[in-house]
Amino acid sequence: MNPGITLIRPSLRNEAPRPGRRLLRAFRQTIESVNQTLKAQLDLERHGGRTKPGVCARIQQRILALTAAIWHNETTNQPGPARSLLAYDH
């Protein structure tokens, strides 16, 4: 693990409160929303990659596609949520 990275997780019932727990609460909804988008809308659980570089390429490809769709939806004032890919699902 990189020594410059601190992982934040909730404390277990038998542990003392961990540092950073207030940060985790504040961002939990955002984290859950991003995870749901990656799993459901971008279908990342069935990425089809067979090697680590292949998996990384497919994940990056899907995130880039979502980013492009959000940009397009926001700049053209499309109705509905900006992060929706339903209009592009054929």
PyMOL Python script that loads the backbone (N, CA, C, O; Angstrom):
from pymol import cmd

cmd.read_pdbstr("""\
ATOM      1  N   MET A   1       0.840  -1.175   0.000  1.00  0.00           N
ATOM      2  CA  MET A   1       0.000   0.000   0.000  1.00  0.00           C
ATOM      3  C   MET A   1       0.890   1.245   0.000  1.00  0.00           C
ATOM      4  O   MET A   1       1.963   1.256   0.603  1.00  0.00           O
ATOM      5  N   ASN A   2       0.440   2.259  -0.664  1.00  0.00           N
ATOM      6  CA  ASN A   2       1.174   3.521  -0.745  1.00  0.00           C
ATOM      7  C   ASN A   2       1.127   4.232   0.610  1.00  0.00           C
ATOM      8  O   ASN A   2       0.038   4.449   1.142  1.00  0.00           O
ATOM      9  N   PRO A   3       2.278   4.600   1.180  1.00  0.00           N
ATOM     10  CA  PRO A   3       2.261   5.261   2.481  1.00  0.00           C
ATOM     11  C   PRO A   3       1.641   6.659   2.459  1.00  0.00           C
ATOM     12  O   PRO A   3       1.365   7.215   3.521  1.00  0.00           O
ATOM     13  N   GLY A   4       1.417   7.238   1.284  1.00  0.00           N
ATOM     14  CA  GLY A   4       0.812   8.555   1.192  1.00  0.00           C
ATOM     15  C   GLY A   4      -0.704   8.521   1.130  1.00  0.00           C
ATOM     16  O   GLY A   4      -1.333   9.570   0.992  1.00  0.00           O
ATOM     17  N   ILE A   5      -1.310   7.337   1.227  1.00  0.00           N
ATOM     18  CA  ILE A   5      -2.757   7.194   1.113  1.00  0.00           C
ATOM     19  C   ILE A   5      -3.323   6.715   2.449  1.00  0.00           C
ATOM     20  O   ILE A   5      -2.807   5.774   3.053  1.00  0.00           O
ATOM     21  N   THR A   6      -4.373   7.366   2.894  1.00  0.00           N
ATOM     22  CA  THR A   6      -5.061   6.947   4.111  1.00  0.00           C
ATOM     23  C   THR A   6      -6.452   6.470   3.733  1.00  0.00           C
ATOM     24  O   THR A   6      -7.236   7.226   3.161  1.00  0.00           O
ATOM     25  N   LEU A   7      -6.758   5.230   4.047  1.00  0.00           N
ATOM     26  CA  LEU A   7      -8.083   4.693   3.789  1.00  0.00           C
ATOM     27  C   LEU A   7      -8.992   5.039   4.957  1.00  0.00           C
ATOM     28  O   LEU A   7      -8.603   4.924   6.119  1.00  0.00           O
ATOM     29  N   ILE A   8     -10.193   5.460   4.637  1.00  0.00           N
ATOM     30  CA  ILE A   8     -11.165   5.816   5.665  1.00  0.00           C
ATOM     31  C   ILE A   8     -12.264   4.771   5.625  1.00  0.00           C
ATOM     32  O   ILE A   8     -12.837   4.499   4.569  1.00  0.00           O
ATOM     33  N   ARG A   9     -12.554   4.190   6.775  1.00  0.00           N
ATOM     34  CA  ARG A   9     -13.643   3.223   6.861  1.00  0.00           C
ATOM     35  C   ARG A   9     -14.344   3.407   8.192  1.00  0.00           C
ATOM     36  O   ARG A   9     -13.755   3.937   9.135  1.00  0.00           O
ATOM     37  N   PRO A  10     -15.602   2.974   8.282  1.00  0.00           N
ATOM     38  CA  PRO A  10     -16.299   3.080   9.562  1.00  0.00           C
ATOM     39  C   PRO A  10     -15.626   2.185  10.602  1.00  0.00           C
ATOM     40  O   PRO A  10     -15.045   1.156  10.258  1.00  0.00           O
ATOM     41  N   SER A  11     -15.705   2.574  11.852  1.00  0.00           N
ATOM     42  CA  SER A  11     -15.160   1.726  12.912  1.00  0.00           C
ATOM     43  C   SER A  11     -16.136   0.590  13.192  1.00  0.00           C
ATOM     44  O   SER A  11     -17.350   0.745  13.058  1.00  0.00           O
ATOM     45  N   LEU A  12     -15.594  -0.528  13.573  1.00  0.00           N
ATOM     46  CA  LEU A  12     -16.421  -1.666  13.955  1.00  0.00           C
ATOM     47  C   LEU A  12     -16.990  -1.423  15.345  1.00  0.00           C
ATOM     48  O   LEU A  12     -16.547  -0.514  16.047  1.00  0.00           O
ATOM     49  N   ARG A  13     -17.951  -2.214  15.741  1.00  0.00           N
ATOM     50  CA  ARG A  13     -18.612  -2.006  17.036  1.00  0.00           C
ATOM     51  C   ARG A  13     -17.644  -2.089  18.211  1.00  0.00           C
ATOM     52  O   ARG A  13     -17.806  -1.378  19.203  1.00  0.00           O
ATOM     53  N   ASN A  14     -16.641  -2.953  18.100  1.00  0.00           N
ATOM     54  CA  ASN A  14     -15.712  -3.140  19.214  1.00  0.00           C
ATOM     55  C   ASN A  14     -14.454  -2.271  19.080  1.00  0.00           C
ATOM     56  O   ASN A  14     -13.494  -2.473  19.824  1.00  0.00           O
ATOM     57  N   GLU A  15     -14.440  -1.311  18.148  1.00  0.00           N
ATOM     58  CA  GLU A  15     -13.296  -0.424  17.943  1.00  0.00           C
ATOM     59  C   GLU A  15     -13.603   0.979  18.451  1.00  0.00           C
ATOM     60  O   GLU A  15     -14.757   1.398  18.538  1.00  0.00           O
ATOM     61  N   ALA A  16     -12.545   1.676  18.779  1.00  0.00           N
ATOM     62  CA  ALA A  16     -12.680   3.095  19.114  1.00  0.00           C
ATOM     63  C   ALA A  16     -13.001   3.869  17.829  1.00  0.00           C
ATOM     64  O   ALA A  16     -12.651   3.409  16.742  1.00  0.00           O
ATOM     65  N   PRO A  17     -13.656   5.026  17.926  1.00  0.00           N
ATOM     66  CA  PRO A  17     -13.941   5.818  16.717  1.00  0.00           C
ATOM     67  C   PRO A  17     -12.655   6.108  15.933  1.00  0.00           C
ATOM     68  O   PRO A  17     -11.627   6.461  16.510  1.00  0.00           O
ATOM     69  N   ARG A  18     -12.736   5.954  14.625  1.00  0.00           N
ATOM     70  CA  ARG A  18     -11.567   6.127  13.762  1.00  0.00           C
ATOM     71  C   ARG A  18     -11.482   7.558  13.250  1.00  0.00           C
ATOM     72  O   ARG A  18     -12.505   8.226  13.098  1.00  0.00           O
ATOM     73  N   PRO A  19     -10.259   8.035  12.980  1.00  0.00           N
ATOM     74  CA  PRO A  19     -10.128   9.381  12.409  1.00  0.00           C
ATOM     75  C   PRO A  19     -10.773   9.458  11.027  1.00  0.00           C
ATOM     76  O   PRO A  19     -10.729   8.494  10.264  1.00  0.00           O
ATOM     77  N   GLY A  20     -11.361  10.582  10.714  1.00  0.00           N
ATOM     78  CA  GLY A  20     -11.945  10.796   9.394  1.00  0.00           C
ATOM     79  C   GLY A  20     -13.366  10.321   9.254  1.00  0.00           C
ATOM     80  O   GLY A  20     -13.921  10.380   8.157  1.00  0.00           O
ATOM     81  N   ARG A  21     -13.983   9.847  10.335  1.00  0.00           N
ATOM     82  CA  ARG A  21     -15.340   9.301  10.204  1.00  0.00           C
ATOM     83  C   ARG A  21     -16.352  10.357   9.788  1.00  0.00           C
ATOM     84  O   ARG A  21     -17.342  10.035   9.130  1.00  0.00           O
ATOM     85  N   ARG A  22     -16.118  11.625  10.163  1.00  0.00           N
ATOM     86  CA  ARG A  22     -17.033  12.694   9.740  1.00  0.00           C
ATOM     87  C   ARG A  22     -16.971  12.879   8.230  1.00  0.00           C
ATOM     88  O   ARG A  22     -17.991  13.157   7.598  1.00  0.00           O
ATOM     89  N   LEU A  23     -15.791  12.728   7.648  1.00  0.00           N
ATOM     90  CA  LEU A  23     -15.651  12.840   6.188  1.00  0.00           C
ATOM     91  C   LEU A  23     -16.424  11.736   5.485  1.00  0.00           C
ATOM     92  O   LEU A  23     -17.062  11.968   4.458  1.00  0.00           O
ATOM     93  N   LEU A  24     -16.364  10.549   6.038  1.00  0.00           N
ATOM     94  CA  LEU A  24     -17.043   9.416   5.427  1.00  0.00           C
ATOM     95  C   LEU A  24     -18.547   9.626   5.406  1.00  0.00           C
ATOM     96  O   LEU A  24     -19.198   9.353   4.398  1.00  0.00           O
ATOM     97  N   ARG A  25     -19.103  10.106   6.502  1.00  0.00           N
ATOM     98  CA  ARG A  25     -20.543  10.362   6.548  1.00  0.00           C
ATOM     99  C   ARG A  25     -20.965  11.402   5.512  1.00  0.00           C
ATOM    100  O   ARG A  25     -21.994  11.255   4.854  1.00  0.00           O
ATOM    101  N   ALA A  26     -20.161  12.446   5.378  1.00  0.00           N
ATOM    102  CA  ALA A  26     -20.523  13.532   4.466  1.00  0.00           C
ATOM    103  C   ALA A  26     -20.538  13.081   3.009  1.00  0.00           C
ATOM    104  O   ALA A  26     -21.316  13.604   2.212  1.00  0.00           O
ATOM    105  N   PHE A  27     -19.701  12.129   2.656  1.00  0.00           N
ATOM    106  CA  PHE A  27     -19.582  11.711   1.259  1.00  0.00           C
ATOM    107  C   PHE A  27     -20.221  10.362   0.964  1.00  0.00           C
ATOM    108  O   PHE A  27     -20.121   9.863  -0.157  1.00  0.00           O
ATOM    109  N   ARG A  28     -20.866   9.775   1.940  1.00  0.00           N
ATOM    110  CA  ARG A  28     -21.417   8.435   1.735  1.00  0.00           C
ATOM    111  C   ARG A  28     -22.415   8.389   0.579  1.00  0.00           C
ATOM    112  O   ARG A  28     -22.351   7.480  -0.249  1.00  0.00           O
ATOM    113  N   GLN A  29     -23.333   9.350   0.508  1.00  0.00           N
ATOM    114  CA  GLN A  29     -24.329   9.356  -0.567  1.00  0.00           C
ATOM    115  C   GLN A  29     -23.655   9.473  -1.932  1.00  0.00           C
ATOM    116  O   GLN A  29     -24.062   8.811  -2.887  1.00  0.00           O
ATOM    117  N   THR A  30     -22.630  10.312  -2.023  1.00  0.00           N
ATOM    118  CA  THR A  30     -21.898  10.457  -3.283  1.00  0.00           C
ATOM    119  C   THR A  30     -21.201   9.160  -3.650  1.00  0.00           C
ATOM    120  O   THR A  30     -21.249   8.729  -4.802  1.00  0.00           O
ATOM    121  N   ILE A  31     -20.557   8.541  -2.681  1.00  0.00           N
ATOM    122  CA  ILE A  31     -19.859   7.278  -2.929  1.00  0.00           C
ATOM    123  C   ILE A  31     -20.840   6.209  -3.386  1.00  0.00           C
ATOM    124  O   ILE A  31     -20.573   5.498  -4.355  1.00  0.00           O
ATOM    125  N   GLU A  32     -21.973   6.087  -2.698  1.00  0.00           N
ATOM    126  CA  GLU A  32     -22.977   5.087  -3.070  1.00  0.00           C
ATOM    127  C   GLU A  32     -23.535   5.359  -4.470  1.00  0.00           C
ATOM    128  O   GLU A  32     -23.758   4.428  -5.243  1.00  0.00           O
ATOM    129  N   SER A  33     -23.758   6.622  -4.789  1.00  0.00           N
ATOM    130  CA  SER A  33     -24.284   6.983  -6.101  1.00  0.00           C
ATOM    131  C   SER A  33     -23.299   6.636  -7.213  1.00  0.00           C
ATOM    132  O   SER A  33     -23.689   6.089  -8.244  1.00  0.00           O
ATOM    133  N   VAL A  34     -22.029   6.952  -7.002  1.00  0.00           N
ATOM    134  CA  VAL A  34     -21.004   6.631  -8.002  1.00  0.00           C
ATOM    135  C   VAL A  34     -20.885   5.120  -8.172  1.00  0.00           C
ATOM    136  O   VAL A  34     -20.809   4.629  -9.298  1.00  0.00           O
ATOM    137  N   ASN A  35     -20.868   4.377  -7.061  1.00  0.00           N
ATOM    138  CA  ASN A  35     -20.787   2.916  -7.154  1.00  0.00           C
ATOM    139  C   ASN A  35     -21.976   2.343  -7.905  1.00  0.00           C
ATOM    140  O   ASN A  35     -21.808   1.453  -8.739  1.00  0.00           O
ATOM    141  N   GLN A  36     -23.174   2.838  -7.624  1.00  0.00           N
ATOM    142  CA  GLN A  36     -24.367   2.338  -8.309  1.00  0.00           C
ATOM    143  C   GLN A  36     -24.305   2.641  -9.807  1.00  0.00           C
ATOM    144  O   GLN A  36     -24.666   1.796 -10.626  1.00  0.00           O
ATOM    145  N   THR A  37     -23.851   3.836 -10.164  1.00  0.00           N
ATOM    146  CA  THR A  37     -23.725   4.189 -11.576  1.00  0.00           C
ATOM    147  C   THR A  37     -22.723   3.281 -12.271  1.00  0.00           C
ATOM    148  O   THR A  37     -22.983   2.784 -13.367  1.00  0.00           O
ATOM    149  N   LEU A  38     -21.579   3.064 -11.637  1.00  0.00           N
ATOM    150  CA  LEU A  38     -20.555   2.217 -12.249  1.00  0.00           C
ATOM    151  C   LEU A  38     -21.036   0.783 -12.407  1.00  0.00           C
ATOM    152  O   LEU A  38     -20.765   0.148 -13.426  1.00  0.00           O
ATOM    153  N   LYS A  39     -21.744   0.269 -11.417  1.00  0.00           N
ATOM    154  CA  LYS A  39     -22.189  -1.119 -11.488  1.00  0.00           C
ATOM    155  C   LYS A  39     -23.380  -1.296 -12.421  1.00  0.00           C
ATOM    156  O   LYS A  39     -23.383  -2.206 -13.250  1.00  0.00           O
ATOM    157  N   ALA A  40     -24.383  -0.445 -12.297  1.00  0.00           N
ATOM    158  CA  ALA A  40     -25.622  -0.638 -13.038  1.00  0.00           C
ATOM    159  C   ALA A  40     -25.580  -0.019 -14.428  1.00  0.00           C
ATOM    160  O   ALA A  40     -25.707  -0.725 -15.429  1.00  0.00           O
ATOM    161  N   GLN A  41     -25.405   1.284 -14.492  1.00  0.00           N
ATOM    162  CA  GLN A  41     -25.519   1.975 -15.771  1.00  0.00           C
ATOM    163  C   GLN A  41     -24.359   1.660 -16.700  1.00  0.00           C
ATOM    164  O   GLN A  41     -24.560   1.500 -17.904  1.00  0.00           O
ATOM    165  N   LEU A  42     -23.148   1.570 -16.160  1.00  0.00           N
ATOM    166  CA  LEU A  42     -21.991   1.290 -17.010  1.00  0.00           C
ATOM    167  C   LEU A  42     -21.692  -0.200 -17.102  1.00  0.00           C
ATOM    168  O   LEU A  42     -20.798  -0.604 -17.845  1.00  0.00           O
ATOM    169  N   ASP A  43     -22.422  -1.016 -16.363  1.00  0.00           N
ATOM    170  CA  ASP A  43     -22.316  -2.467 -16.440  1.00  0.00           C
ATOM    171  C   ASP A  43     -20.882  -2.950 -16.187  1.00  0.00           C
ATOM    172  O   ASP A  43     -20.392  -3.841 -16.881  1.00  0.00           O
ATOM    173  N   LEU A  44     -20.220  -2.365 -15.200  1.00  0.00           N
ATOM    174  CA  LEU A  44     -18.819  -2.704 -14.958  1.00  0.00           C
ATOM    175  C   LEU A  44     -18.627  -4.066 -14.333  1.00  0.00           C
ATOM    176  O   LEU A  44     -17.509  -4.580 -14.339  1.00  0.00           O
ATOM    177  N   GLU A  45     -19.666  -4.671 -13.795  1.00  0.00           N
ATOM    178  CA  GLU A  45     -19.504  -6.008 -13.241  1.00  0.00           C
ATOM    179  C   GLU A  45     -19.323  -7.044 -14.343  1.00  0.00           C
ATOM    180  O   GLU A  45     -18.833  -8.143 -14.085  1.00  0.00           O
ATOM    181  N   ARG A  46     -19.714  -6.702 -15.566  1.00  0.00           N
ATOM    182  CA  ARG A  46     -19.533  -7.604 -16.713  1.00  0.00           C
ATOM    183  C   ARG A  46     -18.697  -6.885 -17.772  1.00  0.00           C
ATOM    184  O   ARG A  46     -19.141  -6.687 -18.903  1.00  0.00           O
ATOM    185  N   HIS A  47     -17.497  -6.506 -17.389  1.00  0.00           N
ATOM    186  CA  HIS A  47     -16.640  -5.706 -18.276  1.00  0.00           C
ATOM    187  C   HIS A  47     -16.076  -6.511 -19.440  1.00  0.00           C
ATOM    188  O   HIS A  47     -15.828  -5.940 -20.502  1.00  0.00           O
ATOM    189  N   GLY A  48     -15.866  -7.801 -19.284  1.00  0.00           N
ATOM    190  CA  GLY A  48     -15.374  -8.639 -20.375  1.00  0.00           C
ATOM    191  C   GLY A  48     -13.869  -8.619 -20.561  1.00  0.00           C
ATOM    192  O   GLY A  48     -13.359  -9.255 -21.483  1.00  0.00           O
ATOM    193  N   GLY A  49     -13.145  -7.908 -19.712  1.00  0.00           N
ATOM    194  CA  GLY A  49     -11.691  -7.885 -19.821  1.00  0.00           C
ATOM    195  C   GLY A  49     -11.087  -9.180 -19.316  1.00  0.00           C
ATOM    196  O   GLY A  49     -11.589  -9.773 -18.361  1.00  0.00           O
ATOM    197  N   ARG A  50     -10.009  -9.624 -19.951  1.00  0.00           N
ATOM    198  CA  ARG A  50      -9.382 -10.882 -19.553  1.00  0.00           C
ATOM    199  C   ARG A  50      -8.022 -10.681 -18.900  1.00  0.00           C
ATOM    200  O   ARG A  50      -7.503 -11.591 -18.253  1.00  0.00           O
ATOM    201  N   THR A  51      -7.448  -9.509 -19.062  1.00  0.00           N
ATOM    202  CA  THR A  51      -6.161  -9.195 -18.445  1.00  0.00           C
ATOM    203  C   THR A  51      -6.318  -7.891 -17.677  1.00  0.00           C
ATOM    204  O   THR A  51      -7.287  -7.161 -17.885  1.00  0.00           O
ATOM    205  N   LYS A  52      -5.371  -7.594 -16.791  1.00  0.00           N
ATOM    206  CA  LYS A  52      -5.457  -6.337 -16.042  1.00  0.00           C
ATOM    207  C   LYS A  52      -5.494  -5.128 -16.973  1.00  0.00           C
ATOM    208  O   LYS A  52      -6.326  -4.243 -16.774  1.00  0.00           O
ATOM    209  N   PRO A  53      -4.618  -5.057 -17.987  1.00  0.00           N
ATOM    210  CA  PRO A  53      -4.714  -3.914 -18.909  1.00  0.00           C
ATOM    211  C   PRO A  53      -6.049  -3.878 -19.660  1.00  0.00           C
ATOM    212  O   PRO A  53      -6.580  -2.800 -19.926  1.00  0.00           O
ATOM    213  N   GLY A  54      -6.587  -5.044 -20.000  1.00  0.00           N
ATOM    214  CA  GLY A  54      -7.875  -5.091 -20.688  1.00  0.00           C
ATOM    215  C   GLY A  54      -9.009  -4.591 -19.819  1.00  0.00           C
ATOM    216  O   GLY A  54      -9.875  -3.850 -20.285  1.00  0.00           O
ATOM    217  N   VAL A  55      -9.008  -4.995 -18.545  1.00  0.00           N
ATOM    218  CA  VAL A  55     -10.031  -4.533 -17.606  1.00  0.00           C
ATOM    219  C   VAL A  55      -9.921  -3.022 -17.435  1.00  0.00           C
ATOM    220  O   VAL A  55     -10.928  -2.316 -17.481  1.00  0.00           O
ATOM    221  N   CYS A  56      -8.699  -2.524 -17.237  1.00  0.00           N
ATOM    222  CA  CYS A  56      -8.497  -1.081 -17.072  1.00  0.00           C
ATOM    223  C   CYS A  56      -8.968  -0.311 -18.295  1.00  0.00           C
ATOM    224  O   CYS A  56      -9.622   0.724 -18.166  1.00  0.00           O
ATOM    225  N   ALA A  57      -8.640  -0.810 -19.480  1.00  0.00           N
ATOM    226  CA  ALA A  57      -9.049  -0.127 -20.709  1.00  0.00           C
ATOM    227  C   ALA A  57     -10.567  -0.081 -20.833  1.00  0.00           C
ATOM    228  O   ALA A  57     -11.124   0.949 -21.211  1.00  0.00           O
ATOM    229  N   ARG A  58     -11.242  -1.185 -20.521  1.00  0.00           N
ATOM    230  CA  ARG A  58     -12.702  -1.203 -20.646  1.00  0.00           C
ATOM    231  C   ARG A  58     -13.381  -0.307 -19.612  1.00  0.00           C
ATOM    232  O   ARG A  58     -14.383   0.342 -19.910  1.00  0.00           O
ATOM    233  N   ILE A  59     -12.837  -0.275 -18.409  1.00  0.00           N
ATOM    234  CA  ILE A  59     -13.405   0.597 -17.381  1.00  0.00           C
ATOM    235  C   ILE A  59     -13.205   2.061 -17.775  1.00  0.00           C
ATOM    236  O   ILE A  59     -14.136   2.861 -17.683  1.00  0.00           O
ATOM    237  N   GLN A  60     -12.002   2.409 -18.210  1.00  0.00           N
ATOM    238  CA  GLN A  60     -11.738   3.786 -18.631  1.00  0.00           C
ATOM    239  C   GLN A  60     -12.611   4.178 -19.809  1.00  0.00           C
ATOM    240  O   GLN A  60     -13.092   5.309 -19.876  1.00  0.00           O
ATOM    241  N   GLN A  61     -12.818   3.262 -20.730  1.00  0.00           N
ATOM    242  CA  GLN A  61     -13.658   3.519 -21.899  1.00  0.00           C
ATOM    243  C   GLN A  61     -15.086   3.854 -21.472  1.00  0.00           C
ATOM    244  O   GLN A  61     -15.689   4.783 -22.009  1.00  0.00           O
ATOM    245  N   ARG A  62     -15.620   3.121 -20.532  1.00  0.00           N
ATOM    246  CA  ARG A  62     -17.000   3.355 -20.108  1.00  0.00           C
ATOM    247  C   ARG A  62     -17.136   4.644 -19.306  1.00  0.00           C
ATOM    248  O   ARG A  62     -18.125   5.364 -19.446  1.00  0.00           O
ATOM    249  N   ILE A  63     -16.144   4.935 -18.465  1.00  0.00           N
ATOM    250  CA  ILE A  63     -16.187   6.186 -17.703  1.00  0.00           C
ATOM    251  C   ILE A  63     -16.060   7.376 -18.650  1.00  0.00           C
ATOM    252  O   ILE A  63     -16.733   8.389 -18.458  1.00  0.00           O
ATOM    253  N   LEU A  64     -15.214   7.270 -19.664  1.00  0.00           N
ATOM    254  CA  LEU A  64     -15.094   8.335 -20.650  1.00  0.00           C
ATOM    255  C   LEU A  64     -16.396   8.527 -21.413  1.00  0.00           C
ATOM    256  O   LEU A  64     -16.789   9.660 -21.691  1.00  0.00           O
ATOM    257  N   ALA A  65     -17.072   7.428 -21.756  1.00  0.00           N
ATOM    258  CA  ALA A  65     -18.356   7.534 -22.454  1.00  0.00           C
ATOM    259  C   ALA A  65     -19.394   8.235 -21.590  1.00  0.00           C
ATOM    260  O   ALA A  65     -20.151   9.069 -22.085  1.00  0.00           O
ATOM    261  N   LEU A  66     -19.435   7.902 -20.294  1.00  0.00           N
ATOM    262  CA  LEU A  66     -20.376   8.563 -19.393  1.00  0.00           C
ATOM    263  C   LEU A  66     -20.047  10.044 -19.266  1.00  0.00           C
ATOM    264  O   LEU A  66     -20.946  10.884 -19.263  1.00  0.00           O
ATOM    265  N   THR A  67     -18.757  10.365 -19.162  1.00  0.00           N
ATOM    266  CA  THR A  67     -18.340  11.759 -19.061  1.00  0.00           C
ATOM    267  C   THR A  67     -18.755  12.538 -20.306  1.00  0.00           C
ATOM    268  O   THR A  67     -19.246  13.663 -20.205  1.00  0.00           O
ATOM    269  N   ALA A  68     -18.558  11.944 -21.469  1.00  0.00           N
ATOM    270  CA  ALA A  68     -18.959  12.601 -22.720  1.00  0.00           C
ATOM    271  C   ALA A  68     -20.473  12.797 -22.774  1.00  0.00           C
ATOM    272  O   ALA A  68     -20.950  13.833 -23.238  1.00  0.00           O
ATOM    273  N   ALA A  69     -21.236  11.798 -22.296  1.00  0.00           N
ATOM    274  CA  ALA A  69     -22.696  11.915 -22.299  1.00  0.00           C
ATOM    275  C   ALA A  69     -23.157  13.014 -21.346  1.00  0.00           C
ATOM    276  O   ALA A  69     -24.062  13.782 -21.671  1.00  0.00           O
ATOM    277  N   ILE A  70     -22.535  13.091 -20.169  1.00  0.00           N
ATOM    278  CA  ILE A  70     -22.889  14.145 -19.217  1.00  0.00           C
ATOM    279  C   ILE A  70     -22.593  15.507 -19.820  1.00  0.00           C
ATOM    280  O   ILE A  70     -23.419  16.417 -19.752  1.00  0.00           O
ATOM    281  N   TRP A  71     -21.414  15.645 -20.410  1.00  0.00           N
ATOM    282  CA  TRP A  71     -21.049  16.925 -21.038  1.00  0.00           C
ATOM    283  C   TRP A  71     -22.060  17.280 -22.125  1.00  0.00           C
ATOM    284  O   TRP A  71     -22.521  18.419 -22.194  1.00  0.00           O
ATOM    285  N   HIS A  72     -22.402  16.324 -22.962  1.00  0.00           N
ATOM    286  CA  HIS A  72     -23.346  16.573 -24.049  1.00  0.00           C
ATOM    287  C   HIS A  72     -24.715  16.954 -23.498  1.00  0.00           C
ATOM    288  O   HIS A  72     -25.328  17.915 -23.964  1.00  0.00           O
ATOM    289  N   ASN A  73     -25.198  16.205 -22.507  1.00  0.00           N
ATOM    290  CA  ASN A  73     -26.520  16.488 -21.939  1.00  0.00           C
ATOM    291  C   ASN A  73     -26.574  17.867 -21.295  1.00  0.00           C
ATOM    292  O   ASN A  73     -27.582  18.565 -21.402  1.00  0.00           O
ATOM    293  N   GLU A  74     -25.492  18.260 -20.627  1.00  0.00           N
ATOM    294  CA  GLU A  74     -25.488  19.565 -19.965  1.00  0.00           C
ATOM    295  C   GLU A  74     -25.338  20.710 -20.958  1.00  0.00           C
ATOM    296  O   GLU A  74     -25.975  21.751 -20.791  1.00  0.00           O
ATOM    297  N   THR A  75     -24.511  20.543 -21.989  1.00  0.00           N
ATOM    298  CA  THR A  75     -24.292  21.650 -22.926  1.00  0.00           C
ATOM    299  C   THR A  75     -25.436  21.817 -23.912  1.00  0.00           C
ATOM    300  O   THR A  75     -25.601  22.895 -24.483  1.00  0.00           O
ATOM    301  N   THR A  76     -26.226  20.779 -24.123  1.00  0.00           N
ATOM    302  CA  THR A  76     -27.361  20.889 -25.049  1.00  0.00           C
ATOM    303  C   THR A  76     -28.696  20.965 -24.312  1.00  0.00           C
ATOM    304  O   THR A  76     -29.759  20.910 -24.931  1.00  0.00           O
ATOM    305  N   ASN A  77     -28.631  21.093 -22.974  1.00  0.00           N
ATOM    306  CA  ASN A  77     -29.842  21.212 -22.145  1.00  0.00           C
ATOM    307  C   ASN A  77     -30.850  20.100 -22.410  1.00  0.00           C
ATOM    308  O   ASN A  77     -32.039  20.363 -22.591  1.00  0.00           O
ATOM    309  N   GLN A  78     -30.377  18.868 -22.431  1.00  0.00           N
ATOM    310  CA  GLN A  78     -31.257  17.716 -22.631  1.00  0.00           C
ATOM    311  C   GLN A  78     -32.152  17.531 -21.408  1.00  0.00           C
ATOM    312  O   GLN A  78     -31.721  17.786 -20.284  1.00  0.00           O
ATOM    313  N   PRO A  79     -33.385  17.093 -21.612  1.00  0.00           N
ATOM    314  CA  PRO A  79     -34.274  16.863 -20.463  1.00  0.00           C
ATOM    315  C   PRO A  79     -33.815  15.652 -19.654  1.00  0.00           C
ATOM    316  O   PRO A  79     -33.168  14.748 -20.183  1.00  0.00           O
ATOM    317  N   GLY A  80     -34.152  15.645 -18.378  1.00  0.00           N
ATOM    318  CA  GLY A  80     -33.810  14.514 -17.518  1.00  0.00           C
ATOM    319  C   GLY A  80     -32.452  14.699 -16.868  1.00  0.00           C
ATOM    320  O   GLY A  80     -31.782  15.714 -17.060  1.00  0.00           O
ATOM    321  N   PRO A  81     -32.060  13.694 -16.093  1.00  0.00           N
ATOM    322  CA  PRO A  81     -30.774  13.803 -15.394  1.00  0.00           C
ATOM    323  C   PRO A  81     -29.605  13.809 -16.379  1.00  0.00           C
ATOM    324  O   PRO A  81     -29.621  13.083 -17.373  1.00  0.00           O
ATOM    325  N   ALA A  82     -28.605  14.620 -16.102  1.00  0.00           N
ATOM    326  CA  ALA A  82     -27.459  14.765 -17.010  1.00  0.00           C
ATOM    327  C   ALA A  82     -26.663  13.494 -17.145  1.00  0.00           C
ATOM    328  O   ALA A  82     -26.056  13.258 -18.190  1.00  0.00           O
ATOM    329  N   ARG A  83     -26.646  12.653 -16.100  1.00  0.00           N
ATOM    330  CA  ARG A  83     -25.826  11.460 -16.171  1.00  0.00           C
ATOM    331  C   ARG A  83     -26.550  10.247 -16.740  1.00  0.00           C
ATOM    332  O   ARG A  83     -26.025   9.135 -16.687  1.00  0.00           O
ATOM    333  N   SER A  84     -27.723  10.441 -17.271  1.00  0.00           N
ATOM    334  CA  SER A  84     -28.485   9.334 -17.847  1.00  0.00           C
ATOM    335  C   SER A  84     -27.964   8.990 -19.236  1.00  0.00           C
ATOM    336  O   SER A  84     -27.732   9.871 -20.064  1.00  0.00           O
ATOM    337  N   LEU A  85     -27.785   7.702 -19.476  1.00  0.00           N
ATOM    338  CA  LEU A  85     -27.355   7.222 -20.792  1.00  0.00           C
ATOM    339  C   LEU A  85     -28.510   6.562 -21.546  1.00  0.00           C
ATOM    340  O   LEU A  85     -28.290   5.957 -22.596  1.00  0.00           O
ATOM    341  N   LEU A  86     -29.715   6.666 -21.037  1.00  0.00           N
ATOM    342  CA  LEU A  86     -30.846   5.980 -21.664  1.00  0.00           C
ATOM    343  C   LEU A  86     -31.060   6.419 -23.107  1.00  0.00           C
ATOM    344  O   LEU A  86     -31.420   5.596 -23.949  1.00  0.00           O
ATOM    345  N   ALA A  87     -30.853   7.665 -23.404  1.00  0.00           N
ATOM    346  CA  ALA A  87     -31.063   8.157 -24.773  1.00  0.00           C
ATOM    347  C   ALA A  87     -30.059   7.549 -25.748  1.00  0.00           C
ATOM    348  O   ALA A  87     -30.302   7.548 -26.954  1.00  0.00           O
ATOM    349  N   TYR A  88     -28.949   7.037 -25.254  1.00  0.00           N
ATOM    350  CA  TYR A  88     -27.897   6.495 -26.116  1.00  0.00           C
ATOM    351  C   TYR A  88     -27.871   4.981 -26.125  1.00  0.00           C
ATOM    352  O   TYR A  88     -27.014   4.381 -26.773  1.00  0.00           O
ATOM    353  N   ASP A  89     -28.802   4.351 -25.410  1.00  0.00           N
ATOM    354  CA  ASP A  89     -28.828   2.897 -25.288  1.00  0.00           C
ATOM    355  C   ASP A  89     -29.687   2.310 -26.402  1.00  0.00           C
ATOM    356  O   ASP A  89     -30.915   2.339 -26.331  1.00  0.00           O
ATOM    357  N   HIS A  90     -29.034   1.780 -27.425  1.00  0.00           N
ATOM    358  CA  HIS A  90     -29.771   1.229 -28.568  1.00  0.00           C
ATOM    359  C   HIS A  90     -29.521  -0.240 -28.698  1.00  0.00           C
ATOM    360  O   HIS A  90     -30.056  -0.880 -29.603  1.00  0.00           O
TER     361      HIS A  90
END
""", "prot")
cmd.dss("prot")
cmd.show_as("cartoon", "prot")
cmd.util.cbc("prot")
cmd.orient("prot")
